């Protein structure tokens, strides 16, 4: 969040607005302060970040064998903006990648979930994006098992 100011637009009474900046998209968004709680979640903290990394190491995700069902479920999870969803998408698709069964939509979701997860964890852990990306990849690789 960059700032909170009081402004009036188009004849409305003055309201207090929060200005949010999204670095990845280079986007600045203004929301009424009263709408923040419904529209924006708090970033995760260091403890939650460590819990997510532990889950990434230990979880075994079963993804649908049907690519369209899988793609829709992954997109819905990313649209929710839940970091646990990013972990499960990334891990499940990494497992499929090891089996050599990724489609183009899977690859796009794999890359986006890695980007979203990396950004979320980097902010929580105070690390660079590059350091965090390596940490995520190492954590996910610890328990990826290739099916025979």
C-alpha positions as CSV (number, residue, x, y, z in Angstrom):
1,X,0.0,0.0,0.0
2,X,1.5,3.3,-1.0
3,X,-0.8,5.9,0.6
4,X,-4.2,6.7,2.1
5,X,-5.7,10.0,1.1
6,X,-9.1,11.7,1.2
7,X,-10.5,12.5,-2.3
8,X,-13.7,13.5,-4.0
9,X,-14.6,12.3,-7.5
10,X,-17.5,13.4,-9.7
11,X,-19.6,15.2,-7.1
12,X,-19.5,12.4,-4.5
13,X,-18.8,13.2,-1.0
14,X,-15.1,13.0,0.0
15,X,-14.1,9.4,0.8
16,X,-10.8,8.0,2.1
17,X,-9.0,6.0,-0.6
18,X,-6.0,3.6,-0.3
19,X,-3.6,3.5,-3.2
20,X,-2.1,0.1,-3.9
21,X,0.8,-0.6,-6.2
22,X,1.3,-4.0,-7.8
23,X,4.9,-4.2,-8.8
24,X,4.6,-7.3,-11.1
25,X,2.0,-5.6,-13.3
26,X,3.2,-2.0,-12.8
27,X,-0.4,-1.2,-11.8
28,X,-1.6,1.3,-9.3
29,X,-5.1,0.8,-8.0
30,X,-7.2,3.0,-5.8
31,X,-9.9,1.6,-3.5
32,X,-12.2,3.1,-0.9
33,X,-10.8,2.4,2.5
34,X,-14.0,0.9,3.6
35,X,-13.8,-1.7,0.8
36,X,-10.2,-2.8,1.5
37,X,-11.1,-5.6,3.9
38,X,-13.3,-7.2,1.2
39,X,-11.0,-6.8,-1.7
40,X,-7.4,-7.2,-0.3
41,X,-5.9,-9.8,1.9
42,X,-3.0,-9.2,4.2
43,X,0.3,-10.6,3.0
44,X,1.6,-13.7,4.7
45,X,4.2,-13.5,7.5
46,X,7.5,-15.3,8.0
47,X,5.9,-18.2,10.0
48,X,3.2,-18.8,7.3
49,X,6.0,-18.7,4.7
50,X,8.0,-21.4,6.5
51,X,4.8,-23.5,6.9
52,X,4.2,-23.2,3.1
53,X,7.7,-24.3,2.4
54,X,7.3,-27.3,4.7
55,X,4.0,-28.2,3.0
56,X,5.7,-27.9,-0.4
57,X,8.4,-30.3,0.7
58,X,6.1,-32.9,2.2
59,X,2.8,-32.8,0.2
60,X,1.9,-35.2,-2.6
61,X,-0.7,-33.6,-4.9
62,X,-3.0,-35.7,-7.0
63,X,-4.0,-33.8,-10.1
64,X,-6.8,-34.7,-12.4
65,X,-5.8,-36.8,-15.4
66,X,-8.2,-34.8,-17.6
67,X,-6.3,-31.7,-18.8
68,X,-9.3,-29.4,-19.1
69,X,-10.6,-30.2,-15.6
70,X,-7.1,-29.8,-14.2
71,X,-6.6,-26.4,-16.1
72,X,-9.9,-25.1,-14.8
73,X,-9.2,-26.1,-11.2
74,X,-5.7,-24.6,-11.3
75,X,-7.0,-21.3,-12.8
76,X,-9.7,-21.1,-10.2
77,X,-7.2,-21.7,-7.4
78,X,-4.9,-18.9,-8.8
79,X,-7.8,-16.6,-9.1
80,X,-8.5,-17.0,-5.4
81,X,-5.0,-15.7,-4.6
82,X,-4.4,-18.2,-1.9
83,X,-0.7,-19.0,-1.4
84,X,-1.5,-22.6,-0.3
85,X,-3.2,-22.9,-3.7
86,X,0.0,-21.7,-5.4
87,X,2.0,-24.4,-3.5
88,X,-0.4,-27.2,-4.5
89,X,-0.6,-26.1,-8.1
90,X,3.2,-25.9,-8.4
91,X,3.9,-29.2,-6.6
92,X,1.2,-31.1,-8.5
93,X,2.3,-29.8,-11.9
94,X,6.0,-30.5,-11.0
95,X,5.0,-34.1,-10.3
96,X,3.3,-34.3,-13.7
97,X,6.3,-32.6,-15.4
98,X,8.5,-35.3,-14.0
99,X,6.2,-37.9,-15.6
100,X,6.5,-36.0,-18.9
101,X,2.7,-35.2,-19.2
102,X,2.5,-31.4,-19.2
103,X,0.4,-29.6,-21.7
104,X,0.8,-26.0,-22.7
105,X,-1.8,-24.8,-20.2
106,X,-0.2,-26.8,-17.5
107,X,3.2,-25.2,-18.3
108,X,1.7,-21.8,-18.1
109,X,0.0,-22.6,-14.7
110,X,3.3,-24.1,-13.5
111,X,5.2,-20.9,-14.3
112,X,2.6,-18.5,-13.0
113,X,2.2,-20.5,-9.7
114,X,6.0,-20.4,-9.3
115,X,6.0,-16.6,-9.9
116,X,3.1,-15.9,-7.5
117,X,4.6,-18.2,-4.8
118,X,8.0,-16.8,-5.2
119,X,6.8,-13.2,-4.9
120,X,4.6,-14.0,-1.8
121,X,7.4,-15.9,0.0
122,X,10.1,-13.3,-0.9
123,X,8.1,-10.5,0.7
124,X,7.4,-12.6,3.8
125,X,11.0,-13.9,4.2
126,X,12.8,-10.6,3.2
127,X,14.7,-12.4,0.5
128,X,15.3,-11.5,-3.2
129,X,13.1,-13.1,-5.8
130,X,16.0,-15.0,-7.2
131,X,16.9,-16.5,-3.7
132,X,13.3,-17.3,-3.1
133,X,12.8,-19.0,-6.5
134,X,15.8,-21.3,-5.8
135,X,14.4,-22.1,-2.4
136,X,11.0,-23.0,-3.8
137,X,12.5,-25.2,-6.5
138,X,14.7,-27.0,-4.0
139,X,11.9,-27.5,-1.6
140,X,9.6,-28.9,-4.3
141,X,12.3,-31.2,-5.6
142,X,12.8,-32.8,-2.2
143,X,9.8,-35.1,-2.5
144,X,9.0,-35.3,-6.2
145,X,8.9,-38.9,-7.1
146,X,8.8,-40.1,-10.6
147,X,6.2,-42.7,-11.3
148,X,7.4,-45.9,-13.0
